[in-house]
């Protein structure tokens, strides 16, 4: 009877390890992909896209991330050229006002 119990415990532990590995891989892969894309997007790489595709919740999150990135990229392309002259004009107006150095915009 003790041998049957020991075999049952070993089989149960092996199945648990197998299921744990499957679940970990199924969660880690999309999280690493989504985290990497989000980090790159936050750093200004607006053309980076998430390649993860699935019908589960991670897939829906990836599709939402993709849609958001595409929208932001379109808006950047549409309005990006308009923002540059405005920020340059603002910088010039600050310089013309001869504000103290500590609050003037520092040009790169």
MOUR-V70896 format. One record per pair of residues at least 24 apart in sequence whose C-alpha atoms are under 8 Angstrom apart, sorted by the first residue. I is the first residue (numbers start at 0). J is the second residue. Records with the same first field share a line. If there is no record, write none. Layout:
I->J  J
This chain:
29->57
30->57
33->61
40->68
45->71  72
46->72
